[in-house]
Amino acid sequence: MREVKLFINGEMKTSEKSFITTNPANGEPVAKVYLPSEKDIDLAVDAAEAAFQSPEWRNMDQNRRAEILEFIAEKLKERRNELTELEVADSGSSLRKAKADISNASSYFKVLAGQLRKFQFEVKDESASRAGFSTNYKVYEPVGVCAQIIPWNFPLVMAAWKIGPVIASGCTTVLKSAQETPVTAGILAEIINDSGLPKGVVNIVTGGAAEGEYLLKNPKVRKVAFTGSTEVGRKIMQAAGKNLQKLSLELGGKSANIVLDDADLSIAIDGALYAFLYHSGQACDSGTRLFVEQKIYPEFRDALVKRIADVKVGIPSDPATGYGPVINERQATRIMNYIETTKKEGGKLLFGGTKLTNGELAKGHYIAPTLFEVTPDQTIFNEEIFGPVLAITPVKDENEAIKLANKSIYGLAGAVWSKNPERARKVARQLETGTVWINEYHLLNPGMPFGGYKQSGLGREMGEEGLKSYLEVKHLWVSDCDERSKKPWFDAIF
């Protein structure tokens, strides 16, 4: 059985506490995982602080840091078969989804390396400078020690999104992987340990809420980066206020998917299913509210119900599987409670609504793809479910679709489907959300920012904005007045 150890100050360590992770598809053991004590967490933060202060790291050339990022990208590619197999077993990802995750994580490190090589850490501001008076620069410097907490749904991708900008910016970190899915982050630790990165720059431990809360309390932590639920994000924001820690929060979503009456239905129908069924609906940007213009609604609804029957729910390692189990029994119960609540509230069940327990599926936590026709006052229209459940609402026109799409505390993502690019862009510009796809869903560009409006978070990940979120900006004023007589402002005190 694989062991996932603590990665602290360049060493793989065991601890007194451990547990066994299990495959959500069948309940079989996957790995023995060591949990950090409070002392271990303190040691990790101390190592990160020492590394941040060390001349070796502070003076490392940005091109050398880029080389380390490229090394990590290549090693992820080399170990992609092993990583894919373990991601499937640990998280219940379908084989196709896991392969894409490994590729995306590798791609992000590579793209970030390219961005880093071009990034200017010192920029002369011509508009603020004046010959004979002053020259002014913006200087970008690393924030310092970071505490990073990632969720269980995209273990390797989330670890990459967090650790990548730490290395690029010159910060240091203690990353806590999710207790449910720690295995691929453990392999990433092995790769980082061989990359030439100085000891203590990146430390990785696993744990639950208690370990995360203890980590965030450490006064040496200057920035907190968290991906997870909005509820937990609120608590982290309150806790960070005590030490005025900088924050990056990528939180929940209830993303709107708008199908206009001129959409290509052959694309929009498959796109609508992909938007909410990808990874069993366990994605924060899932398109879980579907708005369809009334003119095409009956045709679209009937075609959607027919097409959803083609989605194969099955064992994740089967290449034909569209999606597999949800992460655990607790999550399955939560999803089924939402389904029962929707039935009681009068939502019209169009498809699914049940747990799947036939054959090998009886060993895991499988839920049928579920379609409900709902009104805006019903619970699943407003609350994030994190499962394969779609709320469909017909609308009279695009204006009503925009109004209902923005009627949410969330604003993470969304999409518009139309054959008319200008019409689609007009609608997209009015959506209060961080990412909008036009005739597409879920695809992310590692060179572009990702994050949310409203209660879907603070700050951005990926792109230049993601890198800058780990940097402080300093105004460097260089005086060009080289004579006392040219400094009359000094006379204010004489």
N, C-alpha and C positions, 0 to 999 in steps of 0.2 A: 504494500500500500504506500502511496506517495505521502511524504511528509511536507507540511508547509510550516517552515520555521520563521521566527522573528528575524528581520534583517535590520540590524542596528550597528551603526558605525563600521560598516563593511564586513560584518560577521553574521553568519547564520547561527541563530541561537535557539535552544529549546527553553521551556519554562515548566513550572510545576503544574500548570493547568493546560488541559488539552481537550479536544472533542473530535468527533468523527463527522465529516460532512457526508451527506447522502444524496444520491441521484434522484431528482424529483420525478423522473420517469418510472422508477421501479423501486425506490427505497434502498438500493444497494449502496454500501460504503464506497466513498471516493477517495478520501484523504484524511490523515490524522493532522490536525491543525493545532498549533500552540497559541495560547492566549497570553497576552502580556500582563504582567502585574503592574501596579502603579509605579513601582521602581523601574521596571523595564521602560515604561512610557517616558518617565523622567530622564532616563539614560539616553533614549532616542532623541529627545528634545535637546539635551545637553550636547549630544554629538552634532546635531544640526547647527546649534549655536556656535560650537567650536569650529566647525567647517566653514560657516559663514564668515567668521572672523579671520580665518587662516589666509595668509598671503597666497598660498598655492591656488585657492579657489578664487579669491577676490581679484587676483591679477591674471587669471587665465584668459587668454585671447579668445574673442568670440568665435573665430574660425576653429579653434580647438574645441570649443563647446559644440559647434556645429558638427565636427567630426564625430564626437561622442553620440550625438543624436542620430547621425547616419549609421554608426555602428549598431546602435540599438535597432534601428529599422531593418538592417540586413539580417541580424540575428533572429528577429521575429519571423522574417521570411524563411530563414533556414529551419526554424523549429515549428513551422506552421502546421505540419501534420500532427505533431504531439500536442500543440496548443489547441488545435481544433477538436481533437478527441477529448481533451480534458474540459474544454469549454462546454461541449455537448453534455458530458457526464455531470459536470458541476452545476450548470445553470439551467439545463433543460432546453437549451437553444437547439433549434433544428440544425441539421448538418450544413445546409446552405447558409443559414444566418451566421453560424459560427465561423465558417470560412470567410465570409464577408467581414466579420469583426476583426479577424486576425489581419486581413489585408488592409482594412481601414486604420487599424492601430499603427501598422508599419508605415503606411502612407503618410499618416499625420506626422510622425517623427521626421520623415524625409522632407516633407513640405516645410515643416517648421525650421529645419536646418537651412533650407534655402532662404527663408525669410530672415533668419538670424544673420546670415552672411551679409545681407543687404541693409540690415537695420542700423540706423545711425544713433548711437548712444549719446552723441553730442552734436547739436545742431545750432548753427549761428542763425539768429533771427534778424534778418536784414531790416525788417520793418521797424523793429524796436531799437536798432542800433543807429548811431549818428556819428559821423566822422568828427574827431576832435573832442567828443564828449564821452561816449561809452560804446563798447561792443557787448552785445547780450547773447547769451547762449541758453538753450534748454539742454540740461544734462539728465539723462535717464539712468537711475541707479536702482539696484535690487532692493525690494522691500525688507527682506530678512528672512527669519525663520517662519515657515508656513505650516499650518495644520490642515490636512486635506482629508476629506471623508467622501467615499464613493459608495454608490448603491450596488444592489445585487444583479440588476438586469443586464448591464453591459460591462462586465467586470474588467476585461482587458482594455476596451476602448476608453472607459472612464479613467482608468489608471494612466493611460497614455495622455489623455487631455489634461490631467492634473500635473503629472511629472514632467511632461515635455516643456511647458513654459517655465517651470522651476529651473531646469538646466539652462534653457535659453537665456533667462533673465539674470542668472547668477544668484538666485535665492537658494535656500535649502529647505528641506521638508521632512515631516513625519506624515506619511500617508497611512490611513486606516482603511483597509479593504473590508468589504462586508462579510459578516460572519457566515452568511449563507453561501457565498461564492468567492472563496479566497484563493483558489488554486492558481489561476493564470497570473494573478498579481505576484504570487510567489515565484513563478518562473521568470517574470519580468525582473524581479529582484536578482535572480541568478545572472541574467543578462547584464543588468546594470553593474553588478559586481565585477564583471569581466571587461567592462567598457573603458576603463581608465579614469573613471570619475573618482575624485578624491573621496576618501572614507567620510561618512557622515553627511554628505550632501543630500543623499536620498536614503531615508529609512522607511521601512514598510512593516507594519504590524496588522494583525487582524483583531476584530472585536465587535461588540455590539454597542448599545447606547451608553452603557456605563464607561467603557473604555473611551468612547468618543467624547463624552462630557468631561472626563478627567483630562484628556489631552488638550481640550480647548481652554481649560482653566489656567494652563501654564503661562506665567507672565512673560516668558521669552517668546511666545508666539505673537507675531506681528500681523499675520494675515490668516484668515480662515477661508477655505474654499470648500464648499459643500454642494453635493448633488443629491437630491432626495425629495421628500414630500414637503409641501408648503407648511404643513403643521410643524414639522421639525425645524424647518428653516426659520420660522418665527422665533422659536426658542433659542436657536443659535444666534439670531440677530440680537435678541435681548441680552444673552450672555456676553456677546462680543462688545456690547456697549459699555460694560464695566471697565474694560481696558482699552476701549476705542480701537479695537482691532479692525483692520481693513477686511472687507468681505467680498466674496464672489459666491452668489447663490443661484444655482440652477434648479428650479423647483417644479411644482406640478403643472399640469395642463389639462385643458378640456377643449382641444383644438377644433375649430370649425372648418368643415369641408363643404365648399359651395359649388353646386352643379348648376350652371346657367342653362337656359333652354336651347342654346346653340352649341352645346358641348357634343363632342364625339362620344357617343354612349359606349362604344366598344372599348374605349380607353378609360372613360370616367368610371364605369362600373367596376372594372378590375382595379382601378386606382383607388376607389372608395373602399374596396375590400382589403387591399394591401395596406391602406392607411390605418385601419383599426385592428387588423389581425396579425400584423407583423410581430413576431416574438410573443404570440398569445395575447396581444394587446398590452404587453408590459413595457411600454415605451412612453416616456413623459410627453412626447410630441404627437402621440397617436391622434388620428382624426376621428374622434369619438362622437362628434356632433355633425350630422350630415343634413345639409339644407338643399332641397331640390325644388326648382321652380315648378309651380303647379301645372303649367302647360305640358310638361313632360313627365310629371310625377308618376302617374299610373303605369306608364310604359317602363320607366326607370325602376320603380319598385318591383314590378313583376320580374323584370330581367335580373335584378339584383338577387332576389330570392332564388331564382333558378340557378344563377351562377354560383352562389355561395355553397351549393350542394357539391360543387366540384373541388372544394378545398379539403385536402386530406389532413385530418387530425390524427397524429400517430406517434410512434416511437421516434424520438429525435434523430437517431442514427440512420434511419431509413431515408435515403436520398429523395424519395417521393413525398415525404412529409412536408406539409405547408407550415404547420406549427405544432408544437408539442405541449407538454404540461405547463401549468403555472408553477411557481417556484415552490410552494408548500401547501400544506392543508389549511393553514390559517388564511392564506391568500385565497384559496379556493372557496372557503366558507364565506369570506367577505364578499366575493363576487356573486355567489349564489344568493346571499342576503339582498344584494342590490337587485337581482333579478326578481326575487319574490316581492320586494317592495314595489317595483315597477308594475308588476301584475296587480297588486292591491290598489295602486293609485290609478289604475285604468289604462296603463300603457298597452298598446295593441301588439301582441307577440306575433311577429311575422315568420320567425325561424329560430330553432334552437331552444335555449333556455334550460338546458339540462346538463348534468354531469355525464361524462362518458366512462362507462365501466366495463365495456365488452372486451373479452380476451385479455391481451397484455396490458390494455389501458387500465385495468382494475388495480394495477400495482402503483399507479401514479395519480396525479391530480389534473385530470383533463376536463375541459369544459367545452361544450359545443359552441360553434360560432353563433352568436345571438343577435337578432335584429328586432328592435322595437320601434314602433311608430309612437312618438310622444309629443307632448305639448310643453312649452317653456316652463310651466309651473311644476313639472314632475322632477323627482329627485335626480334621476340619471341625466337629465339635461344639464344640471348644474354641478354635480360632484364627480370627481375623478374616481373611476372604478379600478383601473389598472388590470383590465382583463378583456377578453374577446367579446365585448358587448357594445353595440352601436345604437345610438339614439337618432332616429330619422324624423325630420320635421319638414313637411311641405311648406313652401313660402309663395306668396303671390308674385313677387318680383325681386330684383337684386337689392333694392333698397331695404326691403324687409329682411332679406338674408344678412345684409351688413349690420343692421340694427340688432338682430338676434345673435349674430356672431360676436358682437362686442358686448353683449349682455352676459358678462362673466367676470369673475374675479381674476381669471387667468388670462394670459396672453403670450403663450409660448410659440405656437405655430398655427398653420392653417393653409388652405389651398383653394384655388379657383379653377374651374374647368370650363373652357370655352374655346371655340374655334376662332374667335375674334381676339387677337392679342391685345389690342388697345382697350377693348371693353374689360378684359380680364385684369389688365394692369390698373385700370381705373378703380375696379372693385378692390384689388389687392392693396392699393395705397390707402384705402379707408379702413382696413382691418387693424385693430390695435393689438399687434402681435409681433414677435421678434423675427420670425421666418415665415414667408409666404411662398408656396410653390404655385406655379401656373402649369396646369396639365401634368403634374408630377406630385410625388409625396415621399417623405422620409430621406431623400438623398441629401447628403451634406457635403459641402466643399471645405476641405481642411484649411484652405486659404481665406475663408470667409467667417465672420463672427456668428456665434450661436448663443442665444439667451432669450430671456423673456421680458415682456412688459408686465405691469401691474404685479399681482402676487405670484407670478411665475418666476420671479427672481430679481437679482441685482447683478449688473456687470455682464460680461460676455466671455465665452471661451472660444478658442481657435482664432485664426486671423491675427492681424496686427493688434486689434483691440484686446484679444486674449493675452498676448504677450505683454502689452502695456499695463494690464491689470496687476502684474507682478512687479511693476516698476514705480518708483517715486520719481517725480519730475522736479528738478532743481533749477532755479534761475541763477545763472552765473553772470554777474555784472562785472565787467572789466573796464575800469576807468581809463579814458584816454586823455584826461586832464592832468598833465604832468607838472603844473605849476600851482602853487598855493593861491595865487591871485585869480586863478580860473575857477576857484571853488568858493564862491561867495556865500553859499549855504552854510558853510562852517561858521560864518559871522553871526548866525542866529544865537549862538551861546556866548559870544564875546562882546 
